[in-house]
């Protein structure tokens, strides 16, 4: 059927050669583009119905595809008015780049949901407020700047905020909350809140050189003394570390380098700090 064959745009659907495309799929687009002018009917009937030729169906799909890759009305009109193989190639390359970014975004969201579900499942199977030995796999971490010797609270907050901002801006979060590391000497001296680093656990990679606010680091695999503690961290960290130190002393183990503190349940899943769950894992020297 050629361009001379026309089909009416009724109130419920656009009919083209006996095929029906539901109005909802094109309604908004036509309302935007009829006035552009990009997509205009071949005929407007006396009853106000819009008639589109069969040949216009391809143009409609082109417009919809270009809108999906984020082109403006002006950019679409420029292409429609200047269609060439070269322009089409440029637009297809642009569309491919857009789709690749969308795929990466969806994959990251899927990974984020997967990890959150795993943390929730893990939290259901825990024995709270005790310490046990556990072999942990290695984990990829991104570390903030070291603020161990920084006693100015405003500077500490700035360092932590820089780390958080970088990870958010580069979409590096995959479902794990911000963690913290305490050095061996501070654990042994009882200075449990003298943190060395905050960290973000991620399976994603940073391209190029890592900035100071997001240094690459691998938490080593191995044997850890691990405790899961229930309640507000600020009210429990002294008791939590006391239990870990007593366990290590009883079992005649020595601390290797750092402890790694992570939240399993926090403000995202709980409406009160009394129900938070924190994991503290201390690497054992072997």
Buried (B, 14 or more C-beta within 10 A) or exposed (E): EEEEEBBBBEEEBBBBEEEEBEBEEBEEBBEBBEEBEBBBBBEEEEEEEBBBBBBBBEBBEBBBBBBEBEBEBEBBBEBBEEEEEEEEEEBEEBBEEBEEEEEEEEEBEEBBEEBBEEBEEBBEEBEEBEBEEEEBEEBBBBBBBBBBEBEEEEEBEBBBEBBBEBBEEBBBBBBBBBBBBBBBEBBEEEEBEBBBBBBBBBEBEBEEEBBEBBBEBEBBEBBBBBBBBBBBBEEBBEEBBEBBBEBBEEEEBEBBEBBBBBBBBBEEBEEEBEEBBBBBBBBBEE
